[in-house]
Amino acid sequence: MWFLNKTTGLKWEVTDKELIKRLTKDEQYEKITAPKATNTASKTKSNEEK
């Protein structure tokens, strides 16, 4: 299950059942759908020269 920390904007995948219960009750966290994977390949010097 995925959670969003409303204060920091960080998204967390949580698998621990006790932690899921705690975060569900905490107003600072919101259940969200799993974020989509993004292609974040960094540019290297050799790629920039091409």
ABEGO torsion letter per residue (X at the ends): XBBBBAAAGBBBBBABAAAAAAAAABAABBBBBBBBBBBABBBBAAAAAX
